[in-house]
Amino acid sequence: MIKAIVTDIEGTITRISFVKDVLFPYAAKHLEHFVRTHQQREDVSTQIHAVREELNNPDASIDEVIAALLGWIQADKKVTPLKQLQGYIWQSGYEEGDFTGHLYPDAHDFLCTQKTNGVALYVYSSGSVKAQQLLFAHSDFGDIRHLFNGYFDTRVGAKQEPQSYQTILAQLPYAPEQVLFLSDVVAELDAAQATGMKTLQLWRDGQPQSATHPAIDSFNHFEAHNL
């Protein structure tokens, strides 16, 4: 019996293009000005220090830090300080009404139903916890943060590494077989399955379909699917 669900975001409950066509370009456009303007702010300063650690150069100039961040964006690197800074930039975008957080209607209905049925809901995304909460606070359906019991990001580890899911399981009061992981990415599903979690692929945008994990193309088909 499934007692908890851990869900990916991009490509699973939100459209992939929302991140790639809206959020990433917005962060790239505003990053340099944001970092220069807010570099003395404590939370921003902490992330700048983390960038210098990633570069193994504690004396890296602010120009070098910004260049590294922009390079990571261009290369779509899942680097934690970049994700944290992107979250700060997106916050202003959400708050100013520049965009709302996309959510598939069937995903919203599914999450609400599972919550009503007493299933605990968690999020595990490469985007920072702050970015996750911003998306859900300013979603197409309003503030839906109340649906979730907890959030995980790359601070628990890479999404294609089984140890990351072990770390998540250690923080949940459920046996592995009571937890269902949702993702569109086969390698992530493989990693979760290696820990004993149940898995289900959302196959929405023509990405590679798994031959070893159950798959659906809409949450409307969830109840009919035998996990």
KEKE-3310 file (N, C-alpha, C; in steps of 0.2 Angstrom, whole numbers, plus 5000, padded with zeros to 4 digits):
npx = (5004:5003:5009:5015:5020:5033:5037:5045:5047:5049:5043:5035:5025:5024:5025:5039:5044:5041:5051:5062:5059:5054:5058:5072:5078:5073:5080:5094:5094:5093:5103:5116:5115:5107:5116:5127:5120:5115:5125:5130:5121:5116:5111:5114:5127:5132:5130:5138:5150:5149:5150:5163:5169:5165:5173:5185:5192:5195:5197:5191:5185:5171:5167:5172:5164:5151:5153:5155:5143:5134:5139:5136:5123:5121:5126:5117:5120:5118:5121:5122:5123:5120:5107:5101:5103:5096:5083:5081:5081:5070:5060:5057:5052:5040:5033:5032:5023:5027:5026:5017:5017:5018:5007:5001:4984:4979:4988:4987:4974:4976:4986:4978:4968:4976:4981:4969:4965:4974:4987:5004:5013:5028:5041:5054:5067:5078:5079:5080:5074:5068:5065:5056:5045:5042:5036:5025:5018:5014:5007:4997:4986:4984:4990:4997:5005:5001:4998:5009:5020:5034:5050:5063:5080:5095:5103:5102:5108:5113:5100:5101:5107:5107:5110:5105:5091:5090:5094:5083:5073:5077:5073:5059:5044:5042:5042:5052:5045:5032:5033:5031:5039:5038:5043:5049:5060:5071:5083:5082:5071:5077:5087:5079:5071:5081:5083:5072:5060:5044:5040:5035:5033:5030:5025:5026:5031:5037:5049:5062:5054:5052:5056:5056:5049:5033:5022:5013:5003:4996:4989:4976:4975:4980:4973:4969:4980:4991:5001)
npy = (4994:5011:5024:5036:5048:5053:5066:5071:5087:5095:5091:5081:5085:5098:5107:5104:5114:5126:5128:5128:5138:5149:5151:5148:5157:5169:5170:5170:5182:5191:5188:5193:5207:5205:5198:5207:5218:5213:5207:5209:5205:5193:5180:5179:5181:5170:5160:5165:5163:5149:5146:5150:5140:5129:5132:5130:5141:5152:5166:5171:5183:5194:5195:5184:5174:5177:5174:5161:5156:5160:5152:5139:5140:5140:5128:5120:5115:5106:5113:5117:5130:5139:5135:5139:5153:5156:5153:5164:5175:5171:5173:5186:5188:5180:5187:5200:5197:5193:5180:5165:5149:5135:5121:5105:5102:5089:5085:5093:5090:5076:5077:5084:5075:5064:5069:5072:5058:5054:5052:5055:5069:5073:5082:5080:5088:5095:5108:5121:5120:5132:5137:5127:5129:5142:5141:5133:5141:5152:5146:5141:5137:5145:5146:5132:5126:5119:5107:5099:5088:5089:5094:5091:5094:5095:5095:5084:5075:5069:5066:5055:5045:5032:5033:5046:5044:5035:5043:5052:5042:5039:5050:5049:5042:5029:5013:5008:5001:5007:5019:5029:5034:5047:5052:5058:5054:5041:5036:5042:5035:5023:5024:5027:5015:5006:5007:5001:5008:5010:5014:5026:5031:5047:5050:5062:5071:5065:5060:5047:5031:5021:5003:4996:5001:5005:5015:5031:5042:5052:5058:5055:5042:5036:5028:5017:5010:4997:4996)
npz = (5000:4996:5005:5004:4993:4982:4972:4957:4948:4935:4920:4925:4934:4930:4915:4904:4896:4903:4913:4905:4895:4901:4916:4916:4906:4912:4924:4919:4912:4922:4931:4932:4936:4948:4956:4957:4963:4975:4982:4995:5003:5016:5013:4999:4998:5005:4995:4985:4990:4991:4977:4974:4981:4973:4962:4967:4971:4982:4981:4970:4959:4959:4946:4940:4947:4943:4929:4930:4935:4924:4914:4919:4919:4905:4902:4908:4921:4936:4949:4966:4972:4961:4959:4971:4970:4958:4963:4971:4962:4954:4963:4964:4952:4952:4962:4957:4947:4934:4929:4932:4941:4931:4931:4927:4924:4927:4935:4946:4950:4954:4964:4974:4976:4981:4993:5000:5002:5011:5009:5010:5004:4995:4988:4976:4968:4956:4956:4968:4985:4989:4976:4972:4982:4979:4966:4969:4978:4969:4959:4944:4950:4961:4978:4983:4992:5004:5001:5002:5012:5013:5006:4995:4988:4978:4988:4995:4987:4970:4958:4951:4958:4969:4982:4986:4987:4997:5007:5007:5011:5024:5031:5031:5038:5033:5026:5012:5001:5003:4998:4984:4969:4958:4941:4926:4920:4916:4922:4934:4940:4940:4950:4961:4962:4965:4978:4984:4983:4976:4958:4945:4929:4922:4906:4895:4886:4875:4879:4882:4884:4898:4899:4910:4920:4927:4917:4913:4903:4908:4924:4925:4922:4932:4943:4936:4934:4938:4951)
capx = (5000:5007:5007:5019:5023:5039:5037:5049:5043:5049:5041:5031:5019:5024:5028:5047:5046:5040:5057:5067:5057:5052:5062:5079:5079:5072:5086:5100:5094:5093:5107:5122:5112:5105:5122:5131:5116:5114:5131:5132:5115:5119:5110:5117:5135:5133:5130:5144:5156:5149:5152:5170:5171:5165:5178:5191:5196:5192:5198:5188:5182:5163:5166:5173:5158:5146:5154:5154:5136:5131:5142:5133:5116:5121:5127:5112:5123:5114:5125:5117:5123:5116:5100:5099:5102:5090:5077:5080:5079:5063:5055:5055:5048:5034:5030:5030:5018:5030:5024:5015:5020:5014:5005:4996:4978:4978:4993:4984:4969:4979:4989:4973:4965:4980:4981:4962:4965:4978:4994:5009:5016:5034:5044:5062:5068:5085:5078:5081:5068:5065:5062:5050:5040:5039:5032:5019:5015:5012:5005:4991:4980:4985:4995:4996:5010:4998:4997:5015:5023:5041:5053:5070:5083:5101:5107:5102:5112:5111:5094:5102:5111:5103:5111:5100:5084:5091:5094:5076:5069:5079:5069:5052:5042:5039:5046:5053:5039:5027:5034:5030:5043:5036:5047:5049:5067:5072:5089:5080:5067:5081:5090:5074:5070:5087:5082:5066:5054:5039:5041:5030:5035:5025:5028:5022:5034:5041:5056:5063:5050:5055:5054:5056:5045:5026:5022:5006:5004:4992:4987:4970:4976:4984:4969:4968:4987:4993:5008)
capy = (5000:5017:5029:5042:5049:5058:5068:5076:5093:5096:5085:5076:5088:5104:5107:5105:5120:5131:5129:5130:5143:5154:5152:5149:5163:5175:5170:5171:5189:5195:5186:5198:5213:5203:5196:5213:5222:5210:5203:5210:5202:5187:5173:5179:5181:5163:5157:5167:5159:5142:5146:5150:5133:5125:5134:5129:5147:5156:5173:5172:5190:5194:5194:5176:5171:5178:5171:5154:5155:5160:5146:5134:5140:5138:5120:5116:5111:5106:5116:5119:5138:5142:5134:5144:5160:5156:5154:5171:5179:5169:5175:5193:5187:5178:5192:5205:5194:5192:5174:5160:5143:5130:5115:5102:5102:5083:5084:5097:5086:5071:5079:5086:5068:5060:5073:5070:5051:5053:5050:5060:5071:5076:5084:5080:5091:5098:5115:5122:5120:5139:5138:5123:5133:5148:5139:5131:5147:5156:5142:5142:5136:5148:5144:5125:5123:5115:5100:5095:5087:5091:5096:5089:5096:5092:5095:5077:5071:5069:5063:5048:5041:5028:5036:5051:5041:5032:5049:5054:5037:5040:5056:5048:5037:5024:5008:5009:4999:5011:5026:5029:5040:5049:5055:5057:5052:5034:5035:5044:5030:5017:5025:5026:5008:5002:5007:4997:5012:5009:5019:5027:5036:5051:5050:5067:5075:5061:5058:5040:5028:5015:4997:4992:5005:5007:5022:5033:5049:5057:5056:5053:5035:5033:5023:5011:5007:4992:4997)
capz = (5000:4995:5010:5003:4986:4981:4965:4953:4946:4928:4915:4929:4936:4926:4908:4904:4893:4908:4916:4900:4891:4906:4922:4915:4903:4916:4928:4915:4910:4928:4936:4934:4940:4954:4960:4959:4967:4982:4984:5002:5007:5019:5009:4993:5000:5006:4989:4981:4994:4988:4970:4974:4983:4968:4958:4970:4970:4987:4979:4963:4959:4957:4938:4939:4950:4938:4923:4931:4935:4918:4911:4922:4916:4898:4901:4912:4926:4942:4954:4971:4973:4956:4960:4976:4967:4953:4967:4974:4956:4952:4968:4962:4946:4954:4966:4952:4942:4928:4927:4937:4941:4928:4934:4923:4928:4929:4941:4952:4953:4957:4971:4979:4978:4986:5000:5003:5003:5017:5006:5012:4997:4995:4981:4975:4962:4955:4958:4975:4989:4988:4970:4972:4986:4975:4960:4972:4981:4964:4954:4940:4954:4967:4983:4984:4997:5010:4999:5003:5018:5013:5000:4994:4982:4977:4994:4997:4982:4963:4957:4947:4963:4974:4989:4987:4989:5004:5012:5008:5015:5031:5034:5030:5042:5029:5022:5005:4997:5004:4995:4976:4966:4951:4937:4918:4919:4918:4926:4941:4942:4941:4956:4966:4962:4968:4986:4986:4981:4970:4954:4940:4924:4918:4899:4893:4880:4870:4881:4882:4889:4901:4898:4916:4925:4924:4914:4911:4900:4912:4930:4924:4921:4938:4947:4932:4933:4943:4953)
cpx = (5004:5004:5010:5021:5028:5038:5042:5044:5043:5048:5037:5024:5018:5027:5035:5048:5045:5047:5062:5066:5055:5057:5069:5081:5078:5078:5092:5100:5095:5099:5113:5120:5110:5111:5126:5127:5116:5119:5133:5126:5117:5118:5113:5125:5136:5134:5136:5150:5155:5151:5160:5173:5171:5170:5185:5196:5193:5193:5195:5184:5174:5162:5167:5167:5153:5147:5153:5147:5132:5133:5138:5125:5116:5122:5122:5115:5118:5118:5121:5117:5119:5109:5097:5098:5097:5084:5076:5078:5071:5058:5053:5051:5041:5030:5028:5025:5020:5028:5021:5018:5016:5013:5000:4990:4977:4983:4990:4978:4971:4982:4983:4969:4969:4980:4974:4962:4970:4985:4998:5012:5023:5037:5052:5063:5075:5084:5078:5074:5064:5062:5055:5044:5037:5035:5025:5015:5012:5010:4999:4985:4980:4991:4993:5001:5007:4997:5003:5018:5030:5044:5061:5073:5090:5105:5107:5106:5109:5105:5095:5106:5107:5103:5106:5093:5085:5091:5087:5072:5071:5076:5062:5050:5039:5044:5047:5048:5033:5027:5034:5034:5040:5041:5046:5055:5069:5077:5087:5076:5071:5084:5085:5072:5075:5086:5076:5059:5050:5041:5036:5033:5029:5028:5024:5025:5038:5048:5056:5058:5053:5052:5053:5052:5038:5026:5014:5008:5000:4990:4980:4969:4979:4980:4969:4975:4989:5000:5011)
cpy = (5006:5022:5036:5042:5055:5060:5073:5082:5093:5090:5080:5079:5095:5103:5108:5112:5126:5133:5132:5136:5150:5156:5153:5155:5169:5175:5172:5179:5193:5194:5191:5204:5211:5202:5203:5218:5220:5206:5203:5207:5195:5181:5173:5178:5174:5159:5159:5163:5152:5141:5146:5143:5128:5126:5132:5135:5152:5164:5175:5179:5189:5193:5187:5172:5171:5174:5163:5152:5155:5154:5140:5134:5138:5131:5116:5112:5112:5107:5119:5127:5141:5141:5138:5151:5161:5157:5161:5176:5177:5172:5182:5193:5185:5184:5198:5203:5194:5185:5170:5153:5138:5124:5112:5101:5095:5081:5087:5093:5079:5072:5081:5079:5064:5063:5071:5063:5049:5051:5056:5062:5074:5077:5083:5082:5094:5105:5116:5121:5126:5139:5133:5127:5139:5146:5137:5137:5152:5152:5144:5141:5139:5145:5137:5121:5118:5108:5095:5094:5089:5092:5094:5092:5093:5092:5088:5072:5072:5065:5056:5044:5038:5031:5042:5049:5038:5038:5052:5049:5038:5045:5055:5042:5031:5019:5009:5007:5002:5018:5025:5035:5041:5053:5054:5054:5045:5033:5037:5038:5024:5018:5024:5018:5004:5002:5004:5002:5009:5015:5020:5032:5040:5052:5055:5070:5071:5059:5050:5037:5022:5008:4993:4995:5006:5014:5024:5040:5054:5054:5054:5045:5032:5027:5017:5007:5003:4993:4991)
cpz = (5000:5000:5009:4995:4986:4974:4962:4951:4938:4924:4918:4931:4933:4919:4908:4901:4898:4911:4910:4896:4895:4911:4920:4911:4907:4921:4925:4914:4916:4933:4938:4938:4947:4959:4962:4964:4975:4985:4992:5006:5009:5015:5002:4993:5001:5000:4984:4984:4991:4981:4970:4977:4977:4963:4960:4970:4975:4985:4972:4964:4957:4950:4937:4941:4945:4931:4924:4931:4928:4913:4913:4919:4909:4897:4905:4917:4933:4948:4959:4972:4967:4957:4965:4973:4962:4957:4969:4968:4954:4957:4966:4956:4947:4958:4962:4947:4935:4925:4933:4936:4937:4931:4929:4927:4930:4935:4947:4955:4956:4964:4976:4981:4983:4993:5003:5005:5009:5015:5007:5005:4999:4988:4982:4968:4962:4957:4965:4979:4989:4982:4969:4976:4982:4969:4963:4975:4976:4958:4950:4945:4961:4972:4985:4989:5002:5008:5001:5010:5019:5006:5000:4988:4982:4983:4997:4993:4975:4962:4954:4952:4968:4981:4991:4989:4995:5009:5013:5012:5022:5034:5034:5035:5039:5027:5015:5000:4998:5001:4987:4974:4959:4947:4930:4916:4921:4923:4933:4944:4944:4948:4962:4967:4966:4976:4988:4985:4976:4965:4948:4936:4922:4911:4895:4886:4876:4872:4881:4887:4892:4899:4904:4922:4922:4922:4912:4908:4903:4919:4930:4923:4927:4942:4943:4932:4939:4945:4957)
residu = (MET:ILE:LYS:ALA:ILE:VAL:THR:ASP:ILE:GLU:GLY:THR:ILE:THR:ARG:ILE:SER:PHE:VAL:LYS:ASP:VAL:LEU:PHE:PRO:TYR:ALA:ALA:LYS:HIS:LEU:GLU:HIS:PHE:VAL:ARG:THR:HIS:GLN:GLN:ARG:GLU:ASP:VAL:SER:THR:GLN:ILE:HIS:ALA:VAL:ARG:GLU:GLU:LEU:ASN:ASN:PRO:ASP:ALA:SER:ILE:ASP:GLU:VAL:ILE:ALA:ALA:LEU:LEU:GLY:TRP:ILE:GLN:ALA:ASP:LYS:LYS:VAL:THR:PRO:LEU:LYS:GLN:LEU:GLN:GLY:TYR:ILE:TRP:GLN:SER:GLY:TYR:GLU:GLU:GLY:ASP:PHE:THR:GLY:HIS:LEU:TYR:PRO:ASP:ALA:HIS:ASP:PHE:LEU:CYS:THR:GLN:LYS:THR:ASN:GLY:VAL:ALA:LEU:TYR:VAL:TYR:SER:SER:GLY:SER:VAL:LYS:ALA:GLN:GLN:LEU:LEU:PHE:ALA:HIS:SER:ASP:PHE:GLY:ASP:ILE:ARG:HIS:LEU:PHE:ASN:GLY:TYR:PHE:ASP:THR:ARG:VAL:GLY:ALA:LYS:GLN:GLU:PRO:GLN:SER:TYR:GLN:THR:ILE:LEU:ALA:GLN:LEU:PRO:TYR:ALA:PRO:GLU:GLN:VAL:LEU:PHE:LEU:SER:ASP:VAL:VAL:ALA:GLU:LEU:ASP:ALA:ALA:GLN:ALA:THR:GLY:MET:LYS:THR:LEU:GLN:LEU:TRP:ARG:ASP:GLY:GLN:PRO:GLN:SER:ALA:THR:HIS:PRO:ALA:ILE:ASP:SER:PHE:ASN:HIS:PHE:GLU:ALA:HIS:ASN:LEU)
# end
